[in-house]
Amino acid sequence: MAVAEVRAFNRFYTGVIGVLDRSYLASPYSLTEVRVLFELATGPCEVPALRAALNLDAGYLSRILTGFDRDGLVTRAPSSRDSRRHVVTLTSRGKSVFAELNARSDAEIGALLDKLSPSDRSDLVAAMRKIERLLTAAPRAYLLRPLRPGDIGWVVNRHGVRYAEEHGFDQTFEAMVARVAGEYVENHSPDHEAAWIAEIDGEPVGSIFCVRADDRTAKLRMLLVEPSARGLGIGARLVDECLRFARRVGYERMVLWTVSGPAASRHIYEKVGFTLDKSTPERRFGRDVEAQTWSLDL
């Protein structure tokens, strides 16, 4: 099924960007030839390096360069480092041709993006970055940011889904999270409360809230990290950010309420110095759980 979906997307996208046209960008050149011009526009390049960068067959690349030479787009000369190798350089005409093709490409992509709303454009770019990262196994970078419109709904939804799938909680848990999140928005005190969303490739993957309990005490609430983002240290970073904020605004103590089960969260709490004050068996969220209260002197 996944193979069929990927192939279907490939057919769709190659049609959208005109790869199947006999000439690319209404030019006499193919997509591959334009890609070669793009590489050469960054500066002179030895043929072996050019072939490796584009993963092209040596004979195919040679034919392309011969055509470019004939059209006056490139010059080829022996490398100063190794006379057996040739360095390819765009001529003035080659640079002019590339600049025109590059402008056409920008215009075409711009026209596609103009059809989308700003949020849809952001989603599209984030999805493209994610595809690139997954297919190249690139390191996963994340950022922490303040709340934006729509984040509260995401926090409630993901808590409901995650705790149902991982702990068997019913919808009363999601309802509790909705109440806590709603109270945060309605009674928010910017000088004493804050919240953060962890994000990868433009998509939320984690959350944490620092909420006022009283003048001396803050509450750590709604810590969550999606399974796809675990193992990157996001949970520990969220807790550290929450603690730094609490200390900065003058709280003397932080408390949190949770249920036994999420081992990763418990490890984070213990590592930064939280101690378990109370553990009580209760019937909550359709399950028998151990309700726990933890605290940390700041």
Secondary structure, 3 states (H helix, E strand, C coil): CHHHHHHHHHHHHHHHCCCCCCCHHHCCCCHHHHHHHHHHHCCCEEHHHHHHHHCCCHHHHHHHHHHHHHCCCEEEEECCCCCCCEEEEECHHHHHHHHHHHHHHHHHHHHHHHCCCHHHHHHHHHHHHHHHHHHHCCCCCCEEECCCCCHHHHHHHHHHHHHHHHHCCCHHHHHHHHHHHHHHHHCCCCCCCEEEEEEECCEEEEEEEEEECCCCEEEEEEEEECHHHCCCCHHHHHHHHHHHHHHHHCCCEEEEEEECCCHHHHHHHHHHCCEEEEEEEEEECCEEEEEEEEEEEC
